[in-house]
């Protein structure tokens, strides 16, 4: 019978104690609460500097990460060899759900993928795709947050279709060093304002539409010919999502990550892990919205009677609570199933279930946040409640991490026999 292992349940208590002992005091110190109360968007955003995150906000998150890393929580998902706890997919899903369900706070602010339990895919990408020299040069820096790699896949002209790519790589020798010249552009290169490198996916041969012949070239952010362009202001600010361009940017062979012909394998390596964890986070936030709505409806007494007595209040919340209950079981069971098989088998047998979890959780949290605003009335619409922030943040995940249409197409492919499961 499937159930949450006791050690994972016990670890949630350990995390809660750590949050109360270390993170909450930091959150309250020096008016740091301004990053989470009604002032949050303004406190976080440097409006006069392209809408980038304020340094004080990012420094606060770094302090929290250091505290968590020192306590042994931040690297939970990583193997023991990297100072982690060999965290499972189920463990990560349960933890991310638990932290998001607690609401906004320094313990877990998903606007920046910030959490006391990090979703640290790049060290694992380095482990699985990096050469010995690359691991020696970058691994420890990644773990200490001294090396930060942005992700350059999406292009303005192609969006979700990564197999049609205008960015190119051509053979070139510079000062006796064999390598590549990169030309093209990318957008939504999140985190590039502090990145030391950007994983740049470029076509070096083949035809448009081919998944083969797309390499992953690690570009130094200070390289000649590389430029950061416009930062794209979004529904939820601040922004760290710029466009960038490459004009004869030289990348030596030693900075190609993984198989030269199958660079997309690096891009897709942790797609299932990311999607199931993101689904768990969205579900946790949805449950927070439902719980807050129930509590408010019991306290509020318009026209002389508790608000919850109205069926117009009850029924939408009942529907949301039912969906949360069903989805939680699907997410946790799918995460558990992922732990029972090797990664290639996950892609073959569980990809459609992960997509079900992800697209529905992202839609559900938006519905739950919207309903919470409605139940709370005017104060729910204000920034004195977190619902508008939750909605604006999670709305992006119906587009990123694979749009819900892309994920529904994957599910349909399995249901109608076009894709084997």
C-alpha positions as CSV (number, residue, x, y, z in Angstrom):
1,X,0.0,0.0,0.0
2,X,1.3,3.5,-0.9
3,X,1.9,5.8,2.1
4,X,4.2,8.6,3.0
5,X,7.3,7.0,4.8
6,X,7.6,7.9,8.4
7,X,11.1,9.4,7.9
8,X,9.7,12.0,5.5
9,X,6.9,12.9,7.8
10,X,9.4,13.2,10.7
11,X,11.6,15.5,8.5
12,X,8.7,17.9,8.1
13,X,8.8,18.5,11.8
14,X,12.5,19.0,11.7
15,X,12.0,21.6,9.0
16,X,9.3,23.4,10.9
17,X,11.5,23.6,14.0
18,X,14.3,25.0,11.9
19,X,12.0,27.6,10.3
20,X,10.8,28.8,13.7
21,X,14.3,28.8,15.2
22,X,16.3,30.3,12.4
23,X,14.2,31.6,9.5
24,X,11.3,33.4,11.2
25,X,13.6,35.6,13.3
26,X,15.6,36.6,10.2
27,X,12.3,37.4,8.4
28,X,11.3,39.7,11.2
29,X,14.7,41.4,11.7
30,X,15.4,44.9,10.3
31,X,11.9,45.2,8.7
32,X,12.6,42.3,6.4
33,X,8.9,41.6,6.7
34,X,8.5,44.3,4.1
35,X,9.4,41.7,1.4
36,X,6.3,39.6,2.4
37,X,3.6,42.0,3.5
38,X,1.6,44.5,1.4
39,X,4.8,46.3,0.4
40,X,6.4,43.2,-1.1
41,X,6.4,44.0,-4.8
42,X,7.8,47.5,-4.2
43,X,10.3,46.3,-1.6
44,X,11.6,43.6,-4.0
45,X,11.7,45.7,-7.2
46,X,14.3,48.2,-8.2
47,X,12.0,50.1,-10.5
48,X,14.7,52.5,-11.6
49,X,17.1,49.7,-12.6
50,X,15.1,47.9,-15.3
51,X,12.8,46.4,-12.7
52,X,15.5,44.0,-11.4
53,X,15.4,42.5,-7.9
54,X,16.7,44.8,-5.2
55,X,20.1,43.8,-3.8
56,X,18.7,43.8,-0.3
57,X,16.0,41.3,-1.3
58,X,18.5,38.9,-3.0
59,X,20.9,39.3,-0.1
60,X,18.1,38.2,2.4
61,X,17.5,35.1,0.3
62,X,21.2,34.3,0.3
63,X,21.3,34.6,4.1
64,X,18.4,32.2,4.4
65,X,20.1,29.7,2.1
66,X,23.3,29.8,4.0
67,X,21.5,29.1,7.3
68,X,19.7,26.2,5.7
69,X,22.9,24.9,4.1
70,X,24.7,25.0,7.4
71,X,21.8,23.1,9.0
72,X,22.0,20.4,6.3
73,X,18.6,21.2,4.7
74,X,19.4,23.1,1.5
75,X,21.1,20.3,-0.3
76,X,18.5,17.7,0.7
77,X,17.8,16.3,-2.8
78,X,21.5,16.0,-3.7
79,X,23.5,12.8,-3.3
80,X,25.7,12.3,-0.2
81,X,28.8,13.0,-2.3
82,X,27.6,16.6,-2.7
83,X,26.6,17.0,0.9
84,X,22.9,16.1,0.4
85,X,20.6,13.5,1.9
86,X,19.8,11.6,-1.4
87,X,16.3,13.0,-1.3
88,X,13.7,11.1,-3.3
89,X,11.2,12.5,-5.7
90,X,8.5,11.6,-3.2
91,X,10.4,13.3,-0.4
92,X,10.9,16.5,-2.5
93,X,7.2,16.5,-3.5
94,X,6.0,16.2,0.1
95,X,8.4,18.9,1.3
96,X,7.7,21.4,-1.4
97,X,3.9,20.9,-0.9
98,X,4.4,21.3,2.9
99,X,6.4,24.5,2.6
100,X,4.1,26.1,0.0
101,X,1.0,25.3,2.1
102,X,2.5,27.4,5.0
103,X,2.0,30.6,2.8
104,X,4.4,33.4,1.9
105,X,7.6,33.6,3.8
106,X,11.4,33.5,3.7
107,X,11.2,29.7,4.2
108,X,9.8,29.3,0.7
109,X,9.2,32.1,-1.8
110,X,8.5,30.5,-5.2
111,X,8.7,33.8,-7.1
112,X,12.4,33.2,-7.3
113,X,12.4,29.4,-6.8
114,X,13.8,30.3,-3.4
115,X,13.4,27.7,-0.6
116,X,15.2,26.4,2.4
117,X,15.2,23.0,0.5
118,X,16.7,23.8,-2.8
119,X,15.6,22.4,-6.2
120,X,19.3,22.1,-7.3
121,X,19.2,20.5,-10.7
122,X,22.3,22.1,-12.2
123,X,24.8,20.3,-9.9
124,X,23.1,17.0,-10.9
125,X,23.3,18.1,-14.6
126,X,27.0,18.7,-14.0
127,X,27.3,15.3,-12.4
128,X,25.6,13.5,-15.2
129,X,26.8,15.5,-18.2
130,X,30.0,17.2,-17.2
131,X,33.5,16.1,-18.0
132,X,35.9,15.5,-15.1
133,X,37.6,18.8,-15.8
134,X,34.2,20.6,-15.8
135,X,33.2,19.0,-12.5
136,X,36.5,20.1,-10.9
137,X,36.1,23.6,-12.2
138,X,32.4,24.3,-11.5
139,X,30.8,21.8,-9.1
140,X,31.8,23.2,-5.7
141,X,31.2,26.8,-7.0
142,X,27.7,25.8,-8.0
143,X,27.0,24.3,-4.6
144,X,28.3,27.4,-2.8
145,X,26.3,29.7,-5.1
146,X,29.5,31.2,-6.5
147,X,28.9,29.8,-10.0
148,X,25.5,30.6,-11.3
149,X,24.4,29.3,-14.7
150,X,21.4,30.8,-16.6
151,X,19.5,28.7,-19.1
152,X,19.3,29.9,-22.7
153,X,16.9,27.8,-24.7
154,X,13.8,29.8,-25.6
155,X,13.9,32.1,-28.7
156,X,11.4,34.8,-29.5
157,X,10.5,33.3,-32.9
158,X,9.9,29.8,-31.6
159,X,8.7,29.7,-28.0
160,X,8.0,26.1,-26.9
161,X,9.5,24.5,-30.1
162,X,13.1,24.0,-29.3
163,X,13.9,22.0,-32.4
164,X,13.5,25.1,-34.6
165,X,16.3,27.3,-33.4
166,X,17.9,30.3,-35.0
167,X,20.9,30.4,-32.7
168,X,23.9,28.7,-34.5
169,X,27.3,27.3,-33.6
170,X,30.0,27.1,-36.2
171,X,33.5,25.6,-36.0
172,X,36.2,28.0,-35.3
173,X,39.8,28.2,-34.0
174,X,40.9,31.1,-31.8
175,X,44.5,31.5,-30.7
176,X,45.1,27.9,-31.4
177,X,42.1,26.7,-29.3
178,X,39.4,24.6,-31.1
179,X,35.9,25.7,-30.4
180,X,32.7,27.3,-31.7
181,X,31.4,30.7,-32.7
182,X,27.9,31.3,-31.3
183,X,25.5,33.7,-33.1
184,X,21.8,34.3,-32.3
185,X,19.5,35.4,-29.5
186,X,17.6,34.1,-26.6
187,X,14.9,35.3,-24.3
188,X,13.6,34.5,-20.8
189,X,17.2,33.7,-19.7
190,X,16.2,33.9,-16.0
191,X,18.8,34.9,-13.5
192,X,21.2,36.3,-16.0
193,X,21.7,39.5,-14.0
194,X,23.8,37.6,-11.5
195,X,24.9,34.6,-13.7
196,X,28.5,33.8,-14.4
197,X,27.6,31.6,-17.4
198,X,24.7,30.8,-19.6
199,X,23.9,27.4,-21.0
200,X,23.2,28.2,-24.6
201,X,21.5,25.8,-26.9
202,X,22.5,26.2,-30.6
203,X,22.2,24.3,-33.8
204,X,25.6,23.2,-35.3
205,X,24.2,21.1,-38.2
206,X,21.1,19.3,-39.4
207,X,17.8,20.8,-40.4
208,X,15.1,22.8,-38.7
209,X,12.9,20.5,-36.7
210,X,15.6,17.9,-36.0
211,X,16.1,17.2,-32.3
212,X,19.6,16.0,-33.2
213,X,22.6,18.4,-33.9
214,X,21.6,20.9,-31.1
215,X,24.5,21.3,-28.7
216,X,24.7,22.9,-25.2
217,X,27.5,25.5,-25.2
218,X,28.4,27.1,-21.8
219,X,29.0,30.8,-22.5
220,X,30.9,32.9,-20.1
221,X,28.7,35.9,-19.3
222,X,31.7,38.2,-19.7
223,X,32.6,36.8,-23.1
224,X,33.2,39.3,-26.0
225,X,30.2,39.5,-28.2
226,X,27.7,38.5,-25.5
227,X,25.2,41.1,-24.5
228,X,22.2,41.3,-22.1
229,X,19.3,43.1,-23.7
230,X,15.9,44.2,-22.4
231,X,14.5,42.9,-19.2
232,X,11.0,41.7,-19.8
233,X,8.6,43.2,-17.2
234,X,6.1,40.6,-16.1
235,X,2.7,40.1,-14.4
236,X,4.7,39.5,-11.1
237,X,7.6,41.8,-10.5
238,X,10.6,42.1,-10.0
239,X,12.0,40.7,-13.2
240,X,15.2,38.7,-13.8
241,X,14.1,37.6,-17.3
242,X,16.2,39.3,-20.0
243,X,16.7,38.9,-23.7
244,X,20.4,38.3,-24.7
245,X,22.3,38.2,-27.9
246,X,25.4,36.4,-29.2
247,X,27.7,37.9,-31.9
248,X,30.6,35.7,-32.8
249,X,30.9,34.6,-29.1
250,X,33.7,32.1,-28.9
251,X,33.2,28.9,-26.8
252,X,36.1,26.4,-26.5
253,X,35.4,22.7,-26.9
254,X,36.0,22.2,-23.2
255,X,32.8,24.2,-22.5
256,X,30.4,22.0,-24.4
257,X,28.2,20.3,-21.9
258,X,27.2,16.7,-22.7
259,X,26.8,15.1,-26.1
260,X,27.4,17.7,-28.9
261,X,24.6,16.2,-31.0
262,X,22.1,15.7,-28.2
263,X,22.3,18.9,-26.1
264,X,18.6,18.9,-25.6
265,X,19.1,15.8,-23.4
266,X,20.6,18.2,-20.9
267,X,17.7,20.6,-21.2
268,X,15.2,17.8,-20.6
269,X,17.2,15.8,-18.1
270,X,15.2,16.9,-15.1
271,X,11.9,17.9,-16.7
272,X,9.9,15.3,-14.9
273,X,11.5,16.0,-11.5
274,X,10.9,19.8,-11.9
275,X,7.3,19.4,-13.1
276,X,6.3,17.1,-10.2
277,X,7.9,19.4,-7.6
278,X,6.3,22.4,-9.2
279,X,3.0,20.7,-9.1
280,X,3.4,19.9,-5.4
281,X,4.2,23.6,-4.8
282,X,1.2,24.8,-6.7
283,X,-1.0,22.4,-4.8
284,X,0.4,23.5,-1.5
285,X,-0.4,27.1,-2.4
286,X,-3.9,26.1,-3.5
287,X,-4.5,24.4,-0.2
288,X,-3.3,27.5,1.7
289,X,-5.9,29.6,-0.2
290,X,-8.6,27.2,0.5
291,X,-7.8,27.0,4.2
292,X,-7.7,30.8,4.5
293,X,-11.0,31.1,2.7
294,X,-12.6,28.6,5.1
295,X,-11.3,30.4,8.2
296,X,-12.4,33.8,6.9
297,X,-15.9,32.5,6.0
298,X,-16.3,31.2,9.6
299,X,-15.2,34.5,11.1
300,X,-17.0,37.0,8.8
301,X,-20.7,37.7,9.7
302,X,-22.4,39.9,7.1
303,X,-26.1,40.5,7.5
304,X,-26.0,38.9,10.9
305,X,-24.9,35.4,10.1
306,X,-21.6,33.6,9.4
307,X,-20.5,33.9,5.8
308,X,-20.0,30.2,5.4
309,X,-23.7,29.4,5.8
310,X,-24.2,30.7,2.3
311,X,-24.1,27.8,-0.3
312,X,-22.6,30.2,-2.8
313,X,-19.6,30.3,-0.5
314,X,-19.7,26.6,0.5
315,X,-20.0,24.9,-2.9
316,X,-17.0,26.5,-4.8
317,X,-14.8,25.8,-1.7
318,X,-16.0,22.2,-1.6
319,X,-15.1,21.7,-5.2
320,X,-11.7,23.2,-4.7
321,X,-11.1,21.1,-1.6
322,X,-12.1,18.0,-3.4
323,X,-9.8,18.7,-6.3
324,X,-6.9,19.3,-3.8
325,X,-7.5,16.0,-2.1
326,X,-7.6,14.0,-5.3
327,X,-4.6,15.8,-6.8
328,X,-2.5,15.4,-3.7
329,X,-2.8,11.7,-3.9
330,X,-2.0,11.7,-7.6
331,X,1.1,13.9,-7.2
332,X,2.5,11.9,-4.3
333,X,1.8,8.5,-5.9
334,X,3.3,9.6,-9.2
335,X,6.4,10.9,-7.3
336,X,6.7,7.6,-5.5
337,X,6.3,5.6,-8.8
338,X,9.2,7.8,-10.2
339,X,11.4,6.5,-7.4
340,X,10.7,2.9,-8.3
341,X,12.3,3.0,-11.8
342,X,15.3,4.5,-13.6
343,X,15.0,7.9,-15.3
344,X,14.6,6.5,-18.9
345,X,11.7,4.4,-17.7
346,X,10.1,7.4,-16.1
347,X,10.1,9.2,-19.4
348,X,8.5,6.2,-21.1
349,X,5.9,5.2,-18.5
350,X,5.1,8.2,-16.3
351,X,5.6,11.3,-18.4
352,X,1.9,11.7,-19.0
353,X,1.0,11.3,-15.3
354,X,3.6,14.0,-14.4
355,X,2.0,16.2,-17.1
356,X,-1.5,15.6,-15.6
357,X,-0.2,16.6,-12.1
358,X,1.6,19.7,-13.4
359,X,-1.0,21.3,-15.6
360,X,-3.9,20.6,-13.3
361,X,-2.1,21.9,-10.2
362,X,-1.1,25.1,-11.9
363,X,-4.6,25.7,-13.0
364,X,-6.0,24.7,-9.6
365,X,-3.9,27.2,-7.6
366,X,-5.0,30.0,-9.9
367,X,-8.7,29.0,-9.3
368,X,-8.1,28.8,-5.6
369,X,-6.4,32.2,-5.3
370,X,-9.2,33.7,-7.4
371,X,-11.8,32.2,-5.2
372,X,-10.0,33.3,-2.0
373,X,-10.1,36.9,-3.3
374,X,-13.8,36.6,-3.9
375,X,-14.5,35.1,-0.5
376,X,-12.5,37.8,1.2
377,X,-14.1,40.6,-0.8
378,X,-12.3,43.9,-1.0
379,X,-9.5,43.0,1.4
380,X,-8.8,39.8,-0.7
381,X,-8.3,42.0,-3.7
382,X,-5.9,44.2,-1.8
383,X,-2.2,43.4,-1.3
384,X,-2.8,43.1,2.4
385,X,-3.7,39.5,1.6
386,X,-1.3,37.3,-0.4
387,X,-3.9,35.9,-2.8
388,X,-3.1,38.4,-5.7
389,X,0.6,37.6,-5.3
390,X,-0.1,33.8,-5.4
391,X,-2.2,34.2,-8.4
392,X,0.2,36.4,-10.3
393,X,3.2,34.1,-9.5
394,X,1.6,30.8,-10.2
395,X,-0.2,32.0,-13.4
396,X,3.2,31.9,-15.2
397,X,3.5,28.1,-14.6
398,X,0.6,27.6,-16.9
399,X,3.0,28.8,-19.6
400,X,6.5,28.0,-18.4
401,X,7.8,24.5,-17.5
402,X,5.9,23.3,-20.5
403,X,2.7,25.2,-21.2
404,X,-0.5,23.4,-20.2
405,X,-1.4,22.9,-23.8
406,X,1.9,21.1,-24.4
407,X,1.3,18.9,-21.4
408,X,-2.3,18.1,-22.3
409,X,-1.1,17.1,-25.8
410,X,1.4,14.7,-24.2
411,X,-1.5,13.2,-22.1
412,X,-3.7,13.0,-25.2
413,X,-0.9,11.2,-27.1
414,X,-0.9,8.5,-24.6
415,X,-4.7,8.2,-24.2
416,X,-5.2,8.0,-28.0
417,X,-2.3,5.7,-28.6
418,X,0.0,8.1,-30.5
419,X,2.6,7.9,-27.8
420,X,3.5,4.7,-26.0
421,X,3.3,4.7,-22.3
